[in-house]
């Protein structure tokens, strides 16, 4: 499904950006096509199992932690 592909692609980009840049989460959300930070954070948490800010603290190389991609 195209929407799942788009979401997975956006989440991979977000993960890399969170790991390697200091860009604000709100700015990143807008750049990835989300209308607000809240929606982005909900989707990110559903995909990775933790929030974008937690992902940033954990650093690059974090993998899915049991989150189901089927829920997207």
HTML snippet that shows the backbone in 3Dmol.js (N, CA, C, O; Angstrom):
<script src="https://3Dmol.org/build/3Dmol-min.js"></script>
<div id="view" style="width:600px;height:400px;position:relative"></div>
<script>
const pdb = `
ATOM      1  N   UNK A   1       0.837  -1.190   0.000  1.00  0.00           N
ATOM      2  CA  UNK A   1       0.000   0.000   0.000  1.00  0.00           C
ATOM      3  C   UNK A   1       0.882   1.253   0.000  1.00  0.00           C
ATOM      4  O   UNK A   1       1.865   1.326   0.738  1.00  0.00           O
ATOM      5  N   UNK A   2       0.532   2.211  -0.811  1.00  0.00           N
ATOM      6  CA  UNK A   2       1.361   3.426  -0.914  1.00  0.00           C
ATOM      7  C   UNK A   2       1.512   4.187   0.400  1.00  0.00           C
ATOM      8  O   UNK A   2       2.589   4.713   0.683  1.00  0.00           O
ATOM      9  N   UNK A   3       0.460   4.255   1.202  1.00  0.00           N
ATOM     10  CA  UNK A   3       0.560   5.034   2.443  1.00  0.00           C
ATOM     11  C   UNK A   3       1.525   4.383   3.428  1.00  0.00           C
ATOM     12  O   UNK A   3       2.230   5.081   4.156  1.00  0.00           O
ATOM     13  N   UNK A   4       1.564   3.066   3.456  1.00  0.00           N
ATOM     14  CA  UNK A   4       2.516   2.375   4.341  1.00  0.00           C
ATOM     15  C   UNK A   4       3.945   2.616   3.889  1.00  0.00           C
ATOM     16  O   UNK A   4       4.838   2.836   4.707  1.00  0.00           O
ATOM     17  N   UNK A   5       4.152   2.574   2.588  1.00  0.00           N
ATOM     18  CA  UNK A   5       5.482   2.847   2.051  1.00  0.00           C
ATOM     19  C   UNK A   5       5.912   4.268   2.409  1.00  0.00           C
ATOM     20  O   UNK A   5       7.034   4.486   2.866  1.00  0.00           O
ATOM     21  N   UNK A   6       5.023   5.226   2.201  1.00  0.00           N
ATOM     22  CA  UNK A   6       5.329   6.625   2.499  1.00  0.00           C
ATOM     23  C   UNK A   6       5.641   6.813   3.984  1.00  0.00           C
ATOM     24  O   UNK A   6       6.591   7.509   4.343  1.00  0.00           O
ATOM     25  N   UNK A   7       4.840   6.193   4.835  1.00  0.00           N
ATOM     26  CA  UNK A   7       5.069   6.308   6.279  1.00  0.00           C
ATOM     27  C   UNK A   7       6.410   5.698   6.668  1.00  0.00           C
ATOM     28  O   UNK A   7       7.163   6.295   7.439  1.00  0.00           O
ATOM     29  N   UNK A   8       6.716   4.512   6.141  1.00  0.00           N
ATOM     30  CA  UNK A   8       7.989   3.862   6.458  1.00  0.00           C
ATOM     31  C   UNK A   8       9.159   4.719   5.979  1.00  0.00           C
ATOM     32  O   UNK A   8      10.162   4.855   6.679  1.00  0.00           O
ATOM     33  N   UNK A   9       9.029   5.287   4.799  1.00  0.00           N
ATOM     34  CA  UNK A   9      10.081   6.147   4.247  1.00  0.00           C
ATOM     35  C   UNK A   9      10.279   7.382   5.133  1.00  0.00           C
ATOM     36  O   UNK A   9      11.408   7.748   5.460  1.00  0.00           O
ATOM     37  N   UNK A  10       9.164   8.017   5.517  1.00  0.00           N
ATOM     38  CA  UNK A  10       9.249   9.201   6.385  1.00  0.00           C
ATOM     39  C   UNK A  10       9.894   8.857   7.726  1.00  0.00           C
ATOM     40  O   UNK A  10      10.697   9.631   8.247  1.00  0.00           O
ATOM     41  N   UNK A  11       9.544   7.699   8.285  1.00  0.00           N
ATOM     42  CA  UNK A  11      10.090   7.303   9.583  1.00  0.00           C
ATOM     43  C   UNK A  11      11.587   7.017   9.484  1.00  0.00           C
ATOM     44  O   UNK A  11      12.332   7.334  10.411  1.00  0.00           O
ATOM     45  N   UNK A  12      12.038   6.428   8.386  1.00  0.00           N
ATOM     46  CA  UNK A  12      13.479   6.204   8.210  1.00  0.00           C
ATOM     47  C   UNK A  12      14.214   7.540   8.115  1.00  0.00           C
ATOM     48  O   UNK A  12      15.272   7.716   8.719  1.00  0.00           O
ATOM     49  N   UNK A  13      13.653   8.470   7.362  1.00  0.00           N
ATOM     50  CA  UNK A  13      14.265   9.804   7.269  1.00  0.00           C
ATOM     51  C   UNK A  13      14.287  10.486   8.638  1.00  0.00           C
ATOM     52  O   UNK A  13      15.286  11.093   9.023  1.00  0.00           O
ATOM     53  N   UNK A  14      13.185  10.378   9.361  1.00  0.00           N
ATOM     54  CA  UNK A  14      13.103  10.988  10.692  1.00  0.00           C
ATOM     55  C   UNK A  14      14.136  10.386  11.631  1.00  0.00           C
ATOM     56  O   UNK A  14      14.800  11.104  12.379  1.00  0.00           O
ATOM     57  N   UNK A  15      14.270   9.072  11.591  1.00  0.00           N
ATOM     58  CA  UNK A  15      15.231   8.396  12.459  1.00  0.00           C
ATOM     59  C   UNK A  15      16.648   8.895  12.199  1.00  0.00           C
ATOM     60  O   UNK A  15      17.392   9.198  13.132  1.00  0.00           O
ATOM     61  N   UNK A  16      17.009   8.977  10.927  1.00  0.00           N
ATOM     62  CA  UNK A  16      18.349   9.474  10.585  1.00  0.00           C
ATOM     63  C   UNK A  16      18.539  10.918  11.031  1.00  0.00           C
ATOM     64  O   UNK A  16      19.577  11.267  11.595  1.00  0.00           O
ATOM     65  N   UNK A  17      17.544  11.751  10.780  1.00  0.00           N
ATOM     66  CA  UNK A  17      17.647  13.161  11.157  1.00  0.00           C
ATOM     67  C   UNK A  17      17.753  13.322  12.669  1.00  0.00           C
ATOM     68  O   UNK A  17      18.524  14.149  13.155  1.00  0.00           O
ATOM     69  N   UNK A  18      16.989  12.545  13.403  1.00  0.00           N
ATOM     70  CA  UNK A  18      17.032  12.634  14.865  1.00  0.00           C
ATOM     71  C   UNK A  18      18.381  12.165  15.408  1.00  0.00           C
ATOM     72  O   UNK A  18      18.861  12.668  16.424  1.00  0.00           O
ATOM     73  N   UNK A  19      18.977  11.212  14.730  1.00  0.00           N
ATOM     74  CA  UNK A  19      20.254  10.673  15.192  1.00  0.00           C
ATOM     75  C   UNK A  19      21.452  11.527  14.837  1.00  0.00           C
ATOM     76  O   UNK A  19      22.458  11.526  15.547  1.00  0.00           O
ATOM     77  N   UNK A  20      21.344  12.258  13.738  1.00  0.00           N
ATOM     78  CA  UNK A  20      22.528  12.957  13.243  1.00  0.00           C
ATOM     79  C   UNK A  20      22.414  14.467  13.182  1.00  0.00           C
ATOM     80  O   UNK A  20      23.395  15.137  12.861  1.00  0.00           O
ATOM     81  N   UNK A  21      21.252  15.025  13.480  1.00  0.00           N
ATOM     82  CA  UNK A  21      21.134  16.486  13.439  1.00  0.00           C
ATOM     83  C   UNK A  21      20.500  16.984  14.727  1.00  0.00           C
ATOM     84  O   UNK A  21      19.864  16.227  15.460  1.00  0.00           O
ATOM     85  N   UNK A  22      20.679  18.229  14.981  1.00  0.00           N
ATOM     86  CA  UNK A  22      20.092  18.843  16.162  1.00  0.00           C
ATOM     87  C   UNK A  22      18.819  19.599  15.839  1.00  0.00           C
ATOM     88  O   UNK A  22      18.339  20.404  16.637  1.00  0.00           O
ATOM     89  N   UNK A  23      18.277  19.332  14.655  1.00  0.00           N
ATOM     90  CA  UNK A  23      17.078  20.034  14.208  1.00  0.00           C
ATOM     91  C   UNK A  23      15.905  19.784  15.164  1.00  0.00           C
ATOM     92  O   UNK A  23      15.727  18.675  15.667  1.00  0.00           O
ATOM     93  N   UNK A  24      15.122  20.817  15.402  1.00  0.00           N
ATOM     94  CA  UNK A  24      13.974  20.698  16.293  1.00  0.00           C
ATOM     95  C   UNK A  24      12.980  19.682  15.742  1.00  0.00           C
ATOM     96  O   UNK A  24      12.789  19.593  14.529  1.00  0.00           O
ATOM     97  N   UNK A  25      12.354  18.928  16.615  1.00  0.00           N
ATOM     98  CA  UNK A  25      11.390  17.911  16.204  1.00  0.00           C
ATOM     99  C   UNK A  25      10.230  18.544  15.442  1.00  0.00           C
ATOM    100  O   UNK A  25       9.747  17.974  14.464  1.00  0.00           O
ATOM    101  N   UNK A  26       9.787  19.700  15.876  1.00  0.00           N
ATOM    102  CA  UNK A  26       8.694  20.396  15.195  1.00  0.00           C
ATOM    103  C   UNK A  26       9.081  20.724  13.752  1.00  0.00           C
ATOM    104  O   UNK A  26       8.283  20.523  12.837  1.00  0.00           O
ATOM    105  N   UNK A  27      10.279  21.218  13.548  1.00  0.00           N
ATOM    106  CA  UNK A  27      10.759  21.552  12.207  1.00  0.00           C
ATOM    107  C   UNK A  27      10.865  20.300  11.354  1.00  0.00           C
ATOM    108  O   UNK A  27      10.466  20.300  10.190  1.00  0.00           O
ATOM    109  N   UNK A  28      11.395  19.247  11.926  1.00  0.00           N
ATOM    110  CA  UNK A  28      11.515  17.985  11.223  1.00  0.00           C
ATOM    111  C   UNK A  28      10.149  17.456  10.795  1.00  0.00           C
ATOM    112  O   UNK A  28       9.987  16.979   9.671  1.00  0.00           O
ATOM    113  N   UNK A  29       9.177  17.542  11.686  1.00  0.00           N
ATOM    114  CA  UNK A  29       7.822  17.085  11.366  1.00  0.00           C
ATOM    115  C   UNK A  29       7.265  17.821  10.152  1.00  0.00           C
ATOM    116  O   UNK A  29       6.708  17.196   9.250  1.00  0.00           O
ATOM    117  N   UNK A  30       7.410  19.132  10.124  1.00  0.00           N
ATOM    118  CA  UNK A  30       6.923  19.920   8.990  1.00  0.00           C
ATOM    119  C   UNK A  30       7.669  19.561   7.706  1.00  0.00           C
ATOM    120  O   UNK A  30       7.060  19.458   6.641  1.00  0.00           O
ATOM    121  N   UNK A  31       8.977  19.371   7.804  1.00  0.00           N
ATOM    122  CA  UNK A  31       9.770  19.023   6.620  1.00  0.00           C
ATOM    123  C   UNK A  31       9.383  17.667   6.038  1.00  0.00           C
ATOM    124  O   UNK A  31       9.517  17.440   4.836  1.00  0.00           O
ATOM    125  N   UNK A  32       8.906  16.773   6.891  1.00  0.00           N
ATOM    126  CA  UNK A  32       8.504  15.436   6.439  1.00  0.00           C
ATOM    127  C   UNK A  32       7.046  15.385   5.990  1.00  0.00           C
ATOM    128  O   UNK A  32       6.549  14.327   5.604  1.00  0.00           O
ATOM    129  N   UNK A  33       6.366  16.522   6.042  1.00  0.00           N
ATOM    130  CA  UNK A  33       5.005  16.583   5.520  1.00  0.00           C
ATOM    131  C   UNK A  33       3.896  16.469   6.543  1.00  0.00           C
ATOM    132  O   UNK A  33       2.728  16.359   6.171  1.00  0.00           O
ATOM    133  N   UNK A  34       4.231  16.492   7.821  1.00  0.00           N
ATOM    134  CA  UNK A  34       3.200  16.450   8.864  1.00  0.00           C
ATOM    135  C   UNK A  34       2.763  17.867   9.189  1.00  0.00           C
ATOM    136  O   UNK A  34       3.576  18.792   9.215  1.00  0.00           O
ATOM    137  N   UNK A  35       1.479  18.025   9.434  1.00  0.00           N
ATOM    138  CA  UNK A  35       0.942  19.369   9.692  1.00  0.00           C
ATOM    139  C   UNK A  35       1.263  19.873  11.086  1.00  0.00           C
ATOM    140  O   UNK A  35       1.261  21.078  11.334  1.00  0.00           O
ATOM    141  N   UNK A  36       1.541  18.944  12.001  1.00  0.00           N
ATOM    142  CA  UNK A  36       1.912  19.383  13.356  1.00  0.00           C
ATOM    143  C   UNK A  36       2.798  18.331  14.025  1.00  0.00           C
ATOM    144  O   UNK A  36       2.846  17.173  13.611  1.00  0.00           O
ATOM    145  N   UNK A  37       3.475  18.760  15.040  1.00  0.00           N
ATOM    146  CA  UNK A  37       4.412  17.905  15.763  1.00  0.00           C
ATOM    147  C   UNK A  37       3.703  16.750  16.463  1.00  0.00           C
ATOM    148  O   UNK A  37       4.248  15.650  16.562  1.00  0.00           O
ATOM    149  N   UNK A  38       2.504  16.998  16.941  1.00  0.00           N
ATOM    150  CA  UNK A  38       1.753  15.976  17.660  1.00  0.00           C
ATOM    151  C   UNK A  38       1.448  14.763  16.787  1.00  0.00           C
ATOM    152  O   UNK A  38       1.651  13.623  17.205  1.00  0.00           O
ATOM    153  N   UNK A  39       0.960  15.013  15.574  1.00  0.00           N
ATOM    154  CA  UNK A  39       0.656  13.915  14.658  1.00  0.00           C
ATOM    155  C   UNK A  39       1.921  13.135  14.323  1.00  0.00           C
ATOM    156  O   UNK A  39       1.920  11.904  14.333  1.00  0.00           O
ATOM    157  N   UNK A  40       2.985  13.846  14.031  1.00  0.00           N
ATOM    158  CA  UNK A  40       4.264  13.207  13.745  1.00  0.00           C
ATOM    159  C   UNK A  40       4.703  12.328  14.912  1.00  0.00           C
ATOM    160  O   UNK A  40       5.125  11.190  14.709  1.00  0.00           O
ATOM    161  N   UNK A  41       4.606  12.848  16.125  1.00  0.00           N
ATOM    162  CA  UNK A  41       5.037  12.098  17.304  1.00  0.00           C
ATOM    163  C   UNK A  41       4.218  10.835  17.518  1.00  0.00           C
ATOM    164  O   UNK A  41       4.763   9.798  17.895  1.00  0.00           O
ATOM    165  N   UNK A  42       2.919  10.913  17.280  1.00  0.00           N
ATOM    166  CA  UNK A  42       2.043   9.741  17.427  1.00  0.00           C
ATOM    167  C   UNK A  42       2.437   8.654  16.424  1.00  0.00           C
ATOM    168  O   UNK A  42       2.562   7.484  16.785  1.00  0.00           O
ATOM    169  N   UNK A  43       2.632   9.046  15.167  1.00  0.00           N
ATOM    170  CA  UNK A  43       3.016   8.088  14.133  1.00  0.00           C
ATOM    171  C   UNK A  43       4.396   7.509  14.434  1.00  0.00           C
ATOM    172  O   UNK A  43       4.608   6.304  14.296  1.00  0.00           O
ATOM    173  N   UNK A  44       5.319   8.351  14.838  1.00  0.00           N
ATOM    174  CA  UNK A  44       6.677   7.902  15.144  1.00  0.00           C
ATOM    175  C   UNK A  44       6.654   6.886  16.284  1.00  0.00           C
ATOM    176  O   UNK A  44       7.310   5.848  16.202  1.00  0.00           O
ATOM    177  N   UNK A  45       5.912   7.176  17.329  1.00  0.00           N
ATOM    178  CA  UNK A  45       5.845   6.271  18.479  1.00  0.00           C
ATOM    179  C   UNK A  45       5.187   4.951  18.096  1.00  0.00           C
ATOM    180  O   UNK A  45       5.606   3.891  18.560  1.00  0.00           O
ATOM    181  N   UNK A  46       4.174   5.007  17.265  1.00  0.00           N
ATOM    182  CA  UNK A  46       3.520   3.788  16.802  1.00  0.00           C
ATOM    183  C   UNK A  46       4.499   2.938  15.978  1.00  0.00           C
ATOM    184  O   UNK A  46       4.482   1.710  16.060  1.00  0.00           O
ATOM    185  N   UNK A  47       5.334   3.588  15.203  1.00  0.00           N
ATOM    186  CA  UNK A  47       6.274   2.889  14.333  1.00  0.00           C
ATOM    187  C   UNK A  47       7.471   2.320  15.093  1.00  0.00           C
ATOM    188  O   UNK A  47       7.837   1.161  14.899  1.00  0.00           O
ATOM    189  N   UNK A  48       8.082   3.135  15.960  1.00  0.00           N
ATOM    190  CA  UNK A  48       9.304   2.733  16.658  1.00  0.00           C
ATOM    191  C   UNK A  48       9.093   2.253  18.095  1.00  0.00           C
ATOM    192  O   UNK A  48       9.975   1.610  18.664  1.00  0.00           O
ATOM    193  N   UNK A  49       7.952   2.553  18.679  1.00  0.00           N
ATOM    194  CA  UNK A  49       7.703   2.114  20.048  1.00  0.00           C
ATOM    195  C   UNK A  49       8.206   3.077  21.108  1.00  0.00           C
ATOM    196  O   UNK A  49       8.124   2.785  22.301  1.00  0.00           O
ATOM    197  N   UNK A  50       8.728   4.226  20.683  1.00  0.00           N
ATOM    198  CA  UNK A  50       9.151   5.266  21.621  1.00  0.00           C
ATOM    199  C   UNK A  50       9.063   6.622  20.914  1.00  0.00           C
ATOM    200  O   UNK A  50       8.963   6.690  19.689  1.00  0.00           O
ATOM    201  N   UNK A  51       9.103   7.674  21.687  1.00  0.00           N
ATOM    202  CA  UNK A  51       8.915   9.024  21.139  1.00  0.00           C
ATOM    203  C   UNK A  51      10.139   9.500  20.354  1.00  0.00           C
ATOM    204  O   UNK A  51      11.231   8.954  20.513  1.00  0.00           O
ATOM    205  N   UNK A  52       9.958  10.517  19.508  1.00  0.00           N
ATOM    206  CA  UNK A  52      11.108  11.078  18.794  1.00  0.00           C
ATOM    207  C   UNK A  52      12.207  11.592  19.734  1.00  0.00           C
ATOM    208  O   UNK A  52      13.393  11.428  19.448  1.00  0.00           O
ATOM    209  N   UNK A  53      11.821  12.203  20.836  1.00  0.00           N
ATOM    210  CA  UNK A  53      12.843  12.707  21.765  1.00  0.00           C
ATOM    211  C   UNK A  53      13.607  11.560  22.418  1.00  0.00           C
ATOM    212  O   UNK A  53      14.812  11.672  22.642  1.00  0.00           O
ATOM    213  N   UNK A  54      12.924  10.458  22.728  1.00  0.00           N
ATOM    214  CA  UNK A  54      13.621   9.290  23.274  1.00  0.00           C
ATOM    215  C   UNK A  54      14.556   8.700  22.215  1.00  0.00           C
ATOM    216  O   UNK A  54      15.668   8.274  22.526  1.00  0.00           O
ATOM    217  N   UNK A  55      14.103   8.682  20.986  1.00  0.00           N
ATOM    218  CA  UNK A  55      14.907   8.167  19.876  1.00  0.00           C
ATOM    219  C   UNK A  55      16.191   8.983  19.736  1.00  0.00           C
ATOM    220  O   UNK A  55      17.270   8.430  19.526  1.00  0.00           O
ATOM    221  N   UNK A  56      16.064  10.281  19.853  1.00  0.00           N
ATOM    222  CA  UNK A  56      17.235  11.158  19.759  1.00  0.00           C
ATOM    223  C   UNK A  56      18.224  10.856  20.887  1.00  0.00           C
ATOM    224  O   UNK A  56      19.433  10.806  20.659  1.00  0.00           O
ATOM    225  N   UNK A  57      17.713  10.657  22.091  1.00  0.00           N
ATOM    226  CA  UNK A  57      18.590  10.346  23.227  1.00  0.00           C
ATOM    227  C   UNK A  57      19.272   8.992  23.059  1.00  0.00           C
ATOM    228  O   UNK A  57      20.427   8.826  23.453  1.00  0.00           O
ATOM    229  N   UNK A  58      18.561   8.019  22.473  1.00  0.00           N
ATOM    230  CA  UNK A  58      19.117   6.681  22.282  1.00  0.00           C
ATOM    231  C   UNK A  58      20.197   6.664  21.212  1.00  0.00           C
ATOM    232  O   UNK A  58      21.099   5.827  21.252  1.00  0.00           O
ATOM    233  N   UNK A  59      20.111   7.582  20.258  1.00  0.00           N
ATOM    234  CA  UNK A  59      21.119   7.697  19.217  1.00  0.00           C
ATOM    235  C   UNK A  59      20.833   6.868  17.985  1.00  0.00           C
ATOM    236  O   UNK A  59      19.863   6.110  17.952  1.00  0.00           O
ATOM    237  N   UNK A  60      21.673   7.006  16.968  1.00  0.00           N
ATOM    238  CA  UNK A  60      21.476   6.293  15.711  1.00  0.00           C
ATOM    239  C   UNK A  60      21.605   4.783  15.888  1.00  0.00           C
ATOM    240  O   UNK A  60      22.253   4.305  16.819  1.00  0.00           O
ATOM    241  N   UNK A  61      20.987   4.057  14.995  1.00  0.00           N
ATOM    242  CA  UNK A  61      21.082   2.601  15.034  1.00  0.00           C
ATOM    243  C   UNK A  61      19.999   1.935  15.853  1.00  0.00           C
ATOM    244  O   UNK A  61      20.041   0.721  16.050  1.00  0.00           O
ATOM    245  N   UNK A  62      19.034   2.694  16.336  1.00  0.00           N
ATOM    246  CA  UNK A  62      17.944   2.124  17.112  1.00  0.00           C
ATOM    247  C   UNK A  62      17.012   1.385  16.165  1.00  0.00           C
ATOM    248  O   UNK A  62      16.654   1.902  15.107  1.00  0.00           O
ATOM    249  N   UNK A  63      16.623   0.181  16.545  1.00  0.00           N
ATOM    250  CA  UNK A  63      15.721  -0.601  15.706  1.00  0.00           C
ATOM    251  C   UNK A  63      14.326  -0.617  16.289  1.00  0.00           C
ATOM    252  O   UNK A  63      14.098  -0.134  17.398  1.00  0.00           O
ATOM    253  N   UNK A  64      13.400  -1.172  15.539  1.00  0.00           N
ATOM    254  CA  UNK A  64      12.022  -1.286  16.018  1.00  0.00           C
ATOM    255  C   UNK A  64      12.008  -2.066  17.322  1.00  0.00           C
ATOM    256  O   UNK A  64      12.704  -3.071  17.465  1.00  0.00           O
ATOM    257  N   UNK A  65      11.219  -1.601  18.256  1.00  0.00           N
ATOM    258  CA  UNK A  65      11.162  -2.259  19.562  1.00  0.00           C
ATOM    259  C   UNK A  65       9.808  -2.916  19.764  1.00  0.00           C
ATOM    260  O   UNK A  65       9.126  -2.651  20.754  1.00  0.00           O
ATOM    261  N   UNK A  66       9.423  -3.762  18.838  1.00  0.00           N
ATOM    262  CA  UNK A  66       8.175  -4.484  18.979  1.00  0.00           C
ATOM    263  C   UNK A  66       6.967  -3.762  18.452  1.00  0.00           C
ATOM    264  O   UNK A  66       5.862  -4.299  18.522  1.00  0.00           O
ATOM    265  N   UNK A  67       7.130  -2.566  17.924  1.00  0.00           N
ATOM    266  CA  UNK A  67       6.002  -1.843  17.361  1.00  0.00           C
ATOM    267  C   UNK A  67       5.542  -2.552  16.097  1.00  0.00           C
ATOM    268  O   UNK A  67       6.358  -3.021  15.303  1.00  0.00           O
ATOM    269  N   UNK A  68       4.264  -2.624  15.923  1.00  0.00           N
ATOM    270  CA  UNK A  68       3.709  -3.318  14.764  1.00  0.00           C
ATOM    271  C   UNK A  68       3.508  -2.345  13.619  1.00  0.00           C
ATOM    272  O   UNK A  68       2.795  -1.350  13.753  1.00  0.00           O
ATOM    273  N   UNK A  69       4.141  -2.637  12.492  1.00  0.00           N
ATOM    274  CA  UNK A  69       3.961  -1.803  11.304  1.00  0.00           C
ATOM    275  C   UNK A  69       2.556  -1.968  10.738  1.00  0.00           C
ATOM    276  O   UNK A  69       2.100  -1.124   9.967  1.00  0.00           O
ATOM    277  N   UNK A  70       1.862  -3.046  11.111  1.00  0.00           N
ATOM    278  CA  UNK A  70       0.509  -3.271  10.621  1.00  0.00           C
ATOM    279  C   UNK A  70      -0.482  -2.231  11.145  1.00  0.00           C
ATOM    280  O   UNK A  70      -1.546  -2.042  10.556  1.00  0.00           O
ATOM    281  N   UNK A  71      -0.149  -1.566  12.230  1.00  0.00           N
ATOM    282  CA  UNK A  71      -1.044  -0.582  12.828  1.00  0.00           C
ATOM    283  C   UNK A  71      -1.038   0.733  12.073  1.00  0.00           C
ATOM    284  O   UNK A  71      -1.867   1.603  12.338  1.00  0.00           O
ATOM    285  N   UNK A  72      -0.122   0.889  11.143  1.00  0.00           N
ATOM    286  CA  UNK A  72      -0.023   2.127  10.390  1.00  0.00           C
ATOM    287  C   UNK A  72      -1.173   2.182   9.510  1.00  0.00           C
ATOM    288  O   UNK A  72      -1.328   3.142   8.756  1.00  0.00           O
TER     289      UNK A  72
END
`;
const viewer = $3Dmol.createViewer("view");
viewer.addModel(pdb, "pdb");
viewer.setStyle({}, {cartoon: {color: "spectrum"}});
viewer.zoomTo();
viewer.render();
</script>
